[in-house]
Amino acid sequence: MLAVDGDPQALVTFHDGLTFSMRDLMTGQCMYAGRCLAEPGVGRIDRIQVNGRLAIRPRTAR
């Protein structure tokens, strides 16, 4: 699930090569959306590119 400001927006389906597509929850439209990016040297996915925009995963308290 992809949420924007805490509001669910789309259902995410992952594919080979760290790519994904999304299905809009309001319209049901499915589209190619982007890819996941891993933190260099660590390998943890910390960013996604969504239709040309970069979203950064928030760091959680440890």
C-alpha positions in Angstrom: 0.0 0.0 0.0 1.3 3.5 -0.9 0.1 6.3 1.4 0.5 10.0 1.0 0.4 12.0 4.2 -1.1 8.9 5.9 -3.9 8.5 3.4 -3.9 5.2 1.4 -3.6 6.0 -2.4 -2.6 2.9 -4.2 -2.0 -0.8 -4.0 1.6 -1.6 -4.9 2.7 -4.8 -6.8 6.4 -5.6 -7.0 8.1 -7.1 -10.1 11.6 -8.3 -11.0 14.4 -5.8 -11.0 13.0 -3.8 -8.0 10.3 -2.3 -10.2 6.7 -1.9 -9.2 3.3 -1.0 -10.5 0.4 0.6 -8.7 -3.4 0.3 -8.8 -5.2 3.6 -7.9 -7.7 2.9 -5.1 -10.2 5.4 -6.3 -10.3 4.6 -10.1 -8.9 1.1 -10.1 -6.5 2.1 -12.9 -3.2 0.2 -13.0 0.0 1.8 -14.2 3.7 1.3 -14.3 5.0 3.4 -11.5 8.6 3.2 -10.7 11.5 1.4 -9.0 13.1 0.9 -5.6 16.5 2.2 -4.9 18.9 0.7 -2.3 21.2 2.6 0.0 24.7 2.4 -1.4 27.0 0.0 0.5 24.1 -1.2 2.7 21.6 -2.7 0.3 18.6 -1.5 2.3 15.8 -0.1 0.2 15.5 3.5 1.3 14.0 5.3 -1.7 11.6 4.8 -4.5 11.1 6.6 -7.8 7.4 7.1 -8.5 6.5 8.4 -11.9 9.8 10.5 -12.0 9.6 11.7 -8.4 11.8 10.6 -5.6 10.3 9.5 -2.3 12.6 8.8 0.7 11.7 6.2 3.4 11.6 7.9 6.8 14.2 6.7 9.3 12.7 5.0 12.3 13.9 5.4 15.8 16.3 2.7 16.9 
